[in-house]
Amino acid sequence: MLNIVIFGAPGSGKGTQSDRLIEEYGLHHISTGEVLRDHIARGTELGRIADSYISKGQLIPDDLMIKVLEHVLDSEPELTSKGVIFDGFPRTIEQAKALKEMLARRGSRVHAVVGLEVDEDELVRRMLDRGRQTGRADDNLDTIKNRLKVYHSQTQPLRDYYISEGKYHQIDGNSDVASIFDRIRTSLHERVPELQSEADKR
């Protein structure tokens, strides 16, 4: 079982690179953002609570996000039989510690944290473009600026947390998709032997 956290600011390309990692290593994908957007679209109680935060560019409270992920892992046990890319979780140190405990209970761990580092002007440009293309309500300039402010104050400390654990892979995410993925793959193969072994089997 191999578990990768993909980490970066809003607009850094986490979803795009997750797709490539899934294809390369045959892993499952858990996007807490997609889970929450599904609840919002269906008008569930969780969706209404989540929307009250997301629409303002704020993070979902830790206890709620941890419950969401626990529910996903418990309802789909096959996810952890092969390994998972965690996209959008954790976003705080408390969530990171909770994930560590969740995986430990299942006899596993986080093997690597892929950190996509992108210049802020580029992040804003990407999200504005995405908003125009998809109509996502949270991709407007005011909300984007607030999301980035929240990211720097609440989420970026995770970088130091995972560096201290020796799991952080710093990736320059400013160029094209293929070049970024080549950097990710090279870094993982140099530092995570399990991933090289898994790739050799495929």
Short mmCIF file of the C-alpha atoms (twelve columns), coordinates in Angstrom:
data_MODEL
# 
_entry.id   MODEL 
# 
loop_
_atom_site.group_PDB 
_atom_site.id 
_atom_site.type_symbol 
_atom_site.label_atom_id 
_atom_site.label_alt_id 
_atom_site.label_comp_id 
_atom_site.label_asym_id 
_atom_site.label_seq_id 
_atom_site.Cartn_x 
_atom_site.Cartn_y 
_atom_site.Cartn_z 
_atom_site.pdbx_PDB_model_num 
ATOM 1   C CA . MET A 1   0.000   0.000  0.000   1 
ATOM 2   C CA . LEU A 2   1.335   3.425  -1.001  1 
ATOM 3   C CA . ASN A 3   -0.098  6.715  0.224   1 
ATOM 4   C CA . ILE A 4   0.758   10.115 -1.209  1 
ATOM 5   C CA . VAL A 5   -0.431  13.511 -0.039  1 
ATOM 6   C CA . ILE A 6   -0.489  16.117 -2.801  1 
ATOM 7   C CA . PHE A 7   0.007   19.529 -1.288  1 
ATOM 8   C CA . GLY A 8   -0.091  23.083 -2.568  1 
ATOM 9   C CA . ALA A 9   -1.980  26.350 -2.718  1 
ATOM 10  C CA . PRO A 10  -5.344  26.652 -4.483  1 
ATOM 11  C CA . GLY A 11  -4.662  26.627 -8.214  1 
ATOM 12  C CA . SER A 12  -1.310  24.856 -7.913  1 
ATOM 13  C CA . GLY A 13  -2.442  21.914 -10.049 1 
ATOM 14  C CA . LYS A 14  -3.090  19.281 -7.386  1 
ATOM 15  C CA . GLY A 15  -5.976  17.660 -9.267  1 
ATOM 16  C CA . THR A 16  -4.127  17.578 -12.577 1 
ATOM 17  C CA . GLN A 17  -1.017  16.002 -11.089 1 
ATOM 18  C CA . SER A 18  -3.125  13.599 -9.020  1 
ATOM 19  C CA . ASP A 19  -4.588  12.235 -12.261 1 
ATOM 20  C CA . ARG A 20  -1.090  11.557 -13.575 1 
ATOM 21  C CA . LEU A 21  0.028   9.889  -10.353 1 
ATOM 22  C CA . ILE A 22  -3.067  7.674  -10.401 1 
ATOM 23  C CA . GLU A 23  -2.290  6.596  -13.961 1 
ATOM 24  C CA . GLU A 24  1.394   6.028  -13.210 1 
ATOM 25  C CA . TYR A 25  1.031   4.032  -9.988  1 
ATOM 26  C CA . GLY A 26  -2.522  2.684  -10.041 1 
ATOM 27  C CA . LEU A 27  -3.548  4.443  -6.838  1 
ATOM 28  C CA . HIS A 28  -6.987  5.498  -5.669  1 
ATOM 29  C CA . HIS A 29  -7.887  9.180  -5.436  1 
ATOM 30  C CA . ILE A 30  -9.600  10.880 -2.524  1 
ATOM 31  C CA . SER A 31  -10.378 14.532 -3.191  1 
ATOM 32  C CA . THR A 32  -12.054 16.041 -0.162  1 
ATOM 33  C CA . GLY A 33  -12.963 19.018 -2.351  1 
ATOM 34  C CA . GLU A 34  -14.889 16.763 -4.724  1 
ATOM 35  C CA . VAL A 35  -16.586 15.015 -1.797  1 
ATOM 36  C CA . LEU A 36  -17.676 18.353 -0.348  1 
ATOM 37  C CA . ARG A 37  -18.828 19.734 -3.729  1 
ATOM 38  C CA . ASP A 38  -20.918 16.594 -4.215  1 
ATOM 39  C CA . HIS A 39  -22.603 17.175 -0.850  1 
ATOM 40  C CA . ILE A 40  -23.190 20.829 -1.739  1 
ATOM 41  C CA . ALA A 41  -24.739 19.864 -5.096  1 
ATOM 42  C CA . ARG A 42  -27.028 17.340 -3.386  1 
ATOM 43  C CA . GLY A 43  -28.025 19.836 -0.723  1 
ATOM 44  C CA . THR A 44  -27.111 17.596 2.216   1 
ATOM 45  C CA . GLU A 45  -26.671 18.961 5.717   1 
ATOM 46  C CA . LEU A 46  -22.919 18.523 5.380   1 
ATOM 47  C CA . GLY A 47  -23.069 20.324 2.041   1 
ATOM 48  C CA . ARG A 48  -24.891 23.305 3.529   1 
ATOM 49  C CA . ILE A 49  -22.371 23.575 6.365   1 
ATOM 50  C CA . ALA A 50  -19.429 23.211 3.992   1 
ATOM 51  C CA . ASP A 51  -20.803 25.804 1.586   1 
ATOM 52  C CA . SER A 52  -21.065 28.363 4.369   1 
ATOM 53  C CA . TYR A 53  -17.262 28.180 4.673   1 
ATOM 54  C CA . ILE A 54  -16.201 27.479 1.068   1 
ATOM 55  C CA . SER A 55  -18.226 30.355 -0.400  1 
ATOM 56  C CA . LYS A 56  -16.223 32.745 1.800   1 
ATOM 57  C CA . GLY A 57  -12.865 31.154 0.975   1 
ATOM 58  C CA . GLN A 58  -12.508 29.725 4.487   1 
ATOM 59  C CA . LEU A 59  -11.257 26.298 5.535   1 
ATOM 60  C CA . ILE A 60  -13.707 23.682 6.762   1 
ATOM 61  C CA . PRO A 61  -13.231 23.102 10.528  1 
ATOM 62  C CA . ASP A 62  -10.779 20.328 11.347  1 
ATOM 63  C CA . ASP A 63  -13.236 18.107 13.188  1 
ATOM 64  C CA . LEU A 64  -15.681 18.176 10.273  1 
ATOM 65  C CA . MET A 65  -13.005 17.409 7.661   1 
ATOM 66  C CA . ILE A 66  -11.640 14.544 9.740   1 
ATOM 67  C CA . LYS A 67  -15.133 13.028 9.992   1 
ATOM 68  C CA . VAL A 68  -15.579 13.374 6.233   1 
ATOM 69  C CA . LEU A 69  -12.348 11.492 5.520   1 
ATOM 70  C CA . GLU A 70  -13.049 8.811  8.127   1 
ATOM 71  C CA . HIS A 71  -16.440 8.249  6.476   1 
ATOM 72  C CA . VAL A 72  -14.857 7.887  3.027   1 
ATOM 73  C CA . LEU A 73  -12.243 5.397  4.261   1 
ATOM 74  C CA . ASP A 74  -14.783 3.377  6.252   1 
ATOM 75  C CA . SER A 75  -17.383 3.260  3.467   1 
ATOM 76  C CA . GLU A 76  -14.848 2.241  0.801   1 
ATOM 77  C CA . PRO A 77  -12.337 -0.089 2.480   1 
ATOM 78  C CA . GLU A 78  -10.910 -1.148 -0.897  1 
ATOM 79  C CA . LEU A 79  -9.339  2.314  -1.157  1 
ATOM 80  C CA . THR A 80  -6.652  1.457  1.361   1 
ATOM 81  C CA . SER A 81  -5.864  -1.979 -0.090  1 
ATOM 82  C CA . LYS A 82  -3.765  -0.467 -2.894  1 
ATOM 83  C CA . GLY A 83  -2.956  3.036  -1.712  1 
ATOM 84  C CA . VAL A 84  -4.382  6.514  -1.953  1 
ATOM 85  C CA . ILE A 85  -3.558  9.965  -3.234  1 
ATOM 86  C CA . PHE A 86  -4.981  12.429 -0.718  1 
ATOM 87  C CA . ASP A 87  -5.946  15.626 -2.545  1 
ATOM 88  C CA . GLY A 88  -7.085  18.526 -0.360  1 
ATOM 89  C CA . PHE A 89  -6.425  16.748 2.935   1 
ATOM 90  C CA . PRO A 90  -4.727  17.438 5.246   1 
ATOM 91  C CA . ARG A 91  -4.829  21.220 5.269   1 
ATOM 92  C CA . THR A 92  -3.782  21.821 8.859   1 
ATOM 93  C CA . ILE A 93  -1.303  20.184 11.211  1 
ATOM 94  C CA . GLU A 94  -4.178  18.809 13.290  1 
ATOM 95  C CA . GLN A 95  -5.577  17.135 10.171  1 
ATOM 96  C CA . ALA A 96  -2.112  15.763 9.329   1 
ATOM 97  C CA . LYS A 97  -1.847  14.185 12.765  1 
ATOM 98  C CA . ALA A 98  -5.354  12.746 12.392  1 
ATOM 99  C CA . LEU A 99  -4.440  11.254 9.002   1 
ATOM 100 C CA . LYS A 100 -1.323  9.698  10.506  1 
ATOM 101 C CA . GLU A 101 -3.480  8.046  13.176  1 
ATOM 102 C CA . MET A 102 -6.131  6.899  10.664  1 
ATOM 103 C CA . LEU A 103 -3.528  5.212  8.488   1 
ATOM 104 C CA . ALA A 104 -1.680  3.715  11.456  1 
ATOM 105 C CA . ARG A 105 -4.939  2.050  12.554  1 
ATOM 106 C CA . ARG A 106 -5.082  0.514  9.090   1 
ATOM 107 C CA . GLY A 107 -1.472  -0.628 9.219   1 
ATOM 108 C CA . SER A 108 -0.125  2.014  6.869   1 
ATOM 109 C CA . ARG A 109 1.401   5.489  6.688   1 
ATOM 110 C CA . VAL A 110 1.985   8.501  4.454   1 
ATOM 111 C CA . HIS A 111 4.904   7.621  2.186   1 
ATOM 112 C CA . ALA A 112 5.409   10.997 0.498   1 
ATOM 113 C CA . VAL A 113 4.060   14.543 0.388   1 
ATOM 114 C CA . VAL A 114 4.273   16.150 -3.055  1 
ATOM 115 C CA . GLY A 115 4.480   19.917 -2.538  1 
ATOM 116 C CA . LEU A 116 3.605   21.931 -5.659  1 
ATOM 117 C CA . GLU A 117 5.169   25.368 -5.243  1 
ATOM 118 C CA . VAL A 118 3.788   28.028 -7.606  1 
ATOM 119 C CA . ASP A 119 4.245   31.820 -7.739  1 
ATOM 120 C CA . GLU A 120 1.228   33.681 -6.355  1 
ATOM 121 C CA . ASP A 121 0.575   35.708 -9.538  1 
ATOM 122 C CA . GLU A 122 0.427   32.449 -11.467 1 
ATOM 123 C CA . LEU A 123 -1.984  30.936 -8.920  1 
ATOM 124 C CA . VAL A 124 -4.357  33.891 -9.300  1 
ATOM 125 C CA . ARG A 125 -4.170  33.733 -13.102 1 
ATOM 126 C CA . ARG A 126 -4.924  30.000 -13.145 1 
ATOM 127 C CA . MET A 127 -7.899  30.275 -10.810 1 
ATOM 128 C CA . LEU A 128 -9.417  33.212 -12.683 1 
ATOM 129 C CA . ASP A 129 -9.066  31.238 -15.922 1 
ATOM 130 C CA . ARG A 130 -10.658 28.202 -14.277 1 
ATOM 131 C CA . GLY A 131 -13.532 30.309 -13.007 1 
ATOM 132 C CA . ARG A 132 -14.221 31.643 -16.490 1 
ATOM 133 C CA . GLN A 133 -14.096 28.144 -17.973 1 
ATOM 134 C CA . THR A 134 -16.061 26.216 -15.344 1 
ATOM 135 C CA . GLY A 135 -18.218 28.817 -13.649 1 
ATOM 136 C CA . ARG A 136 -17.002 27.795 -10.190 1 
ATOM 137 C CA . ALA A 137 -18.423 30.430 -7.858  1 
ATOM 138 C CA . ASP A 138 -15.362 30.412 -5.578  1 
ATOM 139 C CA . ASP A 139 -12.997 31.328 -8.448  1 
ATOM 140 C CA . ASN A 140 -13.477 35.095 -8.301  1 
ATOM 141 C CA . LEU A 141 -10.759 37.585 -7.386  1 
ATOM 142 C CA . ASP A 142 -11.951 38.489 -3.872  1 
ATOM 143 C CA . THR A 143 -12.470 34.874 -2.839  1 
ATOM 144 C CA . ILE A 144 -9.194  33.806 -4.466  1 
ATOM 145 C CA . LYS A 145 -7.252  36.411 -2.484  1 
ATOM 146 C CA . ASN A 146 -8.919  35.274 0.734   1 
ATOM 147 C CA . ARG A 147 -8.256  31.597 -0.052  1 
ATOM 148 C CA . LEU A 148 -4.572  32.349 -0.580  1 
ATOM 149 C CA . LYS A 149 -4.438  34.364 2.644   1 
ATOM 150 C CA . VAL A 150 -6.011  31.447 4.523   1 
ATOM 151 C CA . TYR A 151 -3.595  29.048 2.829   1 
ATOM 152 C CA . HIS A 152 -0.515  30.994 3.897   1 
ATOM 153 C CA . SER A 153 -1.688  31.402 7.483   1 
ATOM 154 C CA . GLN A 154 -3.252  27.979 8.157   1 
ATOM 155 C CA . THR A 155 -2.090  25.455 5.578   1 
ATOM 156 C CA . GLN A 156 1.482   26.390 4.698   1 
ATOM 157 C CA . PRO A 157 2.751   25.420 8.192   1 
ATOM 158 C CA . LEU A 158 2.138   21.836 7.021   1 
ATOM 159 C CA . ARG A 159 5.173   22.261 4.787   1 
ATOM 160 C CA . ASP A 160 7.452   22.560 7.821   1 
ATOM 161 C CA . TYR A 161 5.622   19.708 9.567   1 
ATOM 162 C CA . TYR A 162 6.212   17.298 6.692   1 
ATOM 163 C CA . ILE A 163 9.771   18.517 6.121   1 
ATOM 164 C CA . SER A 164 10.478  17.640 9.758   1 
ATOM 165 C CA . GLU A 165 9.099   14.145 9.086   1 
ATOM 166 C CA . GLY A 166 11.315  13.754 6.007   1 
ATOM 167 C CA . LYS A 167 8.343   13.272 3.704   1 
ATOM 168 C CA . TYR A 168 8.167   16.578 1.820   1 
ATOM 169 C CA . HIS A 169 9.100   16.668 -1.880  1 
ATOM 170 C CA . GLN A 170 9.513   20.270 -3.045  1 
ATOM 171 C CA . ILE A 171 8.329   20.551 -6.667  1 
ATOM 172 C CA . ASP A 172 8.525   23.644 -8.886  1 
ATOM 173 C CA . GLY A 173 4.965   23.879 -10.211 1 
ATOM 174 C CA . ASN A 174 5.313   26.945 -12.438 1 
ATOM 175 C CA . SER A 175 5.836   25.231 -15.799 1 
ATOM 176 C CA . ASP A 176 3.792   22.943 -18.058 1 
ATOM 177 C CA . VAL A 177 1.963   19.880 -16.755 1 
ATOM 178 C CA . ALA A 178 4.308   17.296 -18.284 1 
ATOM 179 C CA . SER A 179 7.475   18.949 -16.968 1 
ATOM 180 C CA . ILE A 180 6.002   19.238 -13.473 1 
ATOM 181 C CA . PHE A 181 5.066   15.563 -13.480 1 
ATOM 182 C CA . ASP A 182 8.567   14.564 -14.597 1 
ATOM 183 C CA . ARG A 183 9.944   16.420 -11.566 1 
ATOM 184 C CA . ILE A 184 7.470   14.672 -9.276  1 
ATOM 185 C CA . ARG A 185 8.275   11.224 -10.625 1 
ATOM 186 C CA . THR A 186 12.027  11.796 -10.414 1 
ATOM 187 C CA . SER A 187 11.791  13.003 -6.815  1 
ATOM 188 C CA . LEU A 188 9.569   10.113 -5.744  1 
ATOM 189 C CA . HIS A 189 11.765  7.486  -7.379  1 
ATOM 190 C CA . GLU A 190 14.852  8.922  -5.749  1 
ATOM 191 C CA . ARG A 191 13.391  8.960  -2.239  1 
ATOM 192 C CA . VAL A 192 10.523  6.418  -2.063  1 
ATOM 193 C CA . PRO A 193 11.725  2.921  -3.030  1 
ATOM 194 C CA . GLU A 194 8.193   1.490  -2.707  1 
ATOM 195 C CA . LEU A 195 7.013   3.658  -5.579  1 
ATOM 196 C CA . GLN A 196 9.817   2.525  -7.864  1 
ATOM 197 C CA . SER A 197 8.986   -1.087 -7.071  1 
ATOM 198 C CA . GLU A 198 5.310   -0.505 -7.788  1 
ATOM 199 C CA . ALA A 199 6.067   1.198  -11.098 1 
ATOM 200 C CA . ASP A 200 8.246   -1.769 -12.137 1 
ATOM 201 C CA . LYS A 201 5.318   -4.142 -11.632 1 
ATOM 202 C CA . ARG A 202 3.018   -2.210 -13.948 1 
# 
